[in-house]
Amino acid sequence: MATEELFQFADEEPLSSSSVVPSALVPEESLWKVLVIDDEEEVHSVTHMVLADFEFAGRGIKLISAHSASEAETILRAENDIAVALVDVVMETDDAGLKLVRTIRETLNNSKTRLVLRTGQPGQAPEEQVIVDYDINDYKDKTELTSIKLKTLLYSSLRSYRDIVALDNNRRGLKQVIESSATIFELQSLRRFFSAALMQLTSLLDLRSDAAYIKLAKGFAATSVEDHFEVMAGTGDYSALSSGETLKNLPLNVIKALCEANSARHNIYSEHHIVIFFESTQGARNLLYIENFSPLTETDKQLVEIFCTNASIAFENVSLKTEIEETQRETVCLLGEAVENRSKESGSHVQRVADISSFLGQLVGLSEQEIDILRAAAPLHDLGKIGISDIILNKPGKHTPDEVALMRQHVSIGYEMLKRSSRPVLQCAAVVAQQHHEKWDGTGYPQSLKGEDIDIRGRIVAVADVFDALSSRRCYKKEWPLHDVIEYFNQQRGKQFDPNLVDLLINNLDEIVAIRARFRD
């Protein structure tokens, strides 16, 4: 094409642009990417000149040049956000541009980029045939593309691309909401619920960062406790916050945002943060706080509201389940305490055994769910004592061999009482009741199990039970000094007790002594 023909671009006055911001002053990631594919250098030069100050929807453009179909394909494989491609038909071959169009749509599966064919030899690729046979969005003869017509073409192409991207983001956003909702509906505890809800909401907003320019920095979940807020979970800069930590040391603007949402009892959308509010039917108030660098669009807010509707239902379900579990746990503890009180021992013993067991369970690597179940089940380890005579149970002196045999029956009695239940807590309690008097060397009862044949939960409760029993006053003995208790465990390491559990007990003695201190007799 002759050079004088190229400068038909400058034949008409350019479209006015009253608020054009030079592209050089705008972050590159916010520019529309336009790929110019042509084997004539003059076409690239003139296109750059004409579109130097072009702007659409407050964003400038970034022109990318390719001088062959193969070079363009390489760029399109690397750049997945090309908004418009101006494609010359004749390059390496007479139909290089047409083949490239087919590659873009069928091989690269790129249906978003707006493809405009430009040709200086329209006879070689008749317009009607090309439009019918190829998935293009426009077809232009280079000789008819004046400056205004090129800009008009770009406006319409970018508008189309923007709408397609918005629709795709909405589709992906709704899919993320559905997947996120499914995830949080599966959760079984409030802390895990809020940790997941925070993560899923962050993912949902980050998913839309291309459209809304949201760059998530940090966030946390909090619960309202009387006149202050406590951490439930954190991410980003807030991930260092400890669970249960008071948020009084946060910046005043963060505290103000939390108070505003808590008082208004609804979500708060600000230019630099959002606060999501949840409330259970029991009145528990919880909030998700997320910071971002720019405001949300109305579409973003709609997706957040849909997510919050689903999350609220999940939150209510988890809250009710937690309430039921707390009631069950309290009932189990009361039953365990009743058994201990019958034998004139402190009811605090079962609480200490439960917490020491859950601590040791954490150290040996049990899952969070297994630890929760063990904590709930441990208070029933001596449930079978309910079937033992008061005379034997509360005898201050040493038992006779016959009395020892009768006393040992409490493990089988407890097991028989609990084994019929299908509930995980009571199933665990059955195992613990039966096995907490087994010994590592096989000399225990009732089954003479040895080593790892003894369930880890039974081994854990055995250590917790004996440690607390030796450290406490009983009808038949005084409490032992701590150094004597440790000496006993060292002597019984690998005999009565799992050696690994003895090591964990001794190496974490301060934490275990602190547990005993919380539940004094």
Sequence and secondary structure as in RCSB ss.txt:
>XXXX:A:sequence
MATEELFQFADEEPLSSSSVVPSALVPEESLWKVLVIDDEEEVHSVTHMVLADFEFAGRGIKLISAHSASEAETI
LRAENDIAVALVDVVMETDDAGLKLVRTIRETLNNSKTRLVLRTGQPGQAPEEQVIVDYDINDYKDKTELTSIKL
KTLLYSSLRSYRDIVALDNNRRGLKQVIESSATIFELQSLRRFFSAALMQLTSLLDLRSDAAYIKLAKGFAATSV
EDHFEVMAGTGDYSALSSGETLKNLPLNVIKALCEANSARHNIYSEHHIVIFFESTQGARNLLYIENFSPLTETD
KQLVEIFCTNASIAFENVSLKTEIEETQRETVCLLGEAVENRSKESGSHVQRVADISSFLGQLVGLSEQEIDILR
AAAPLHDLGKIGISDIILNKPGKHTPDEVALMRQHVSIGYEMLKRSSRPVLQCAAVVAQQHHEKWDGTGYPQSLK
GEDIDIRGRIVAVADVFDALSSRRCYKKEWPLHDVIEYFNQQRGKQFDPNLVDLLINNLDEIVAIRARFRD
>XXXX:A:secstr
  HHHHGGGGSS     TT   GGGS GGGSEEEEEE S HHHHHHHHHHTTT EETTEEEEEEEESSHHHHHHH
HHH TTEEEEEEES SSSTTHHHHHHHIIIIIS   SSEEEEEES GGGS HHHHHHHS  SEEEEGGG  HHHH
HHHHHHHHHHHHHHHHHHHHHHHHHHHHHHHHHHHT  SHHHHHHHHHHHHHHHHHHTHHHH     EEEEEEEE
TTEEEEEEEEEGGGGS TT B TTS HHHHHHHHHHHHHTS EE SSEEEEEEE TT  EEEEEEE SS   HHH
HHHHHHHHHHHHHHHHHHHHHHHHHHHHHHHHHHHHHHHHHHTT  THHHHHHHHHHHHHHHHTT  HHHHHHHH
HHGGGTTGGGGGS HHHHT SS   HHHHHHHHHHHHHHHHHHTT  SHHHHHHHHHHHHTT  TTS  SSS   
GGGS HHHHHHHHHHHHHHHHS BTTB    HHHHHHHHHHTBTTTB HHHHHHHHHTHHHHHHHHHHT  
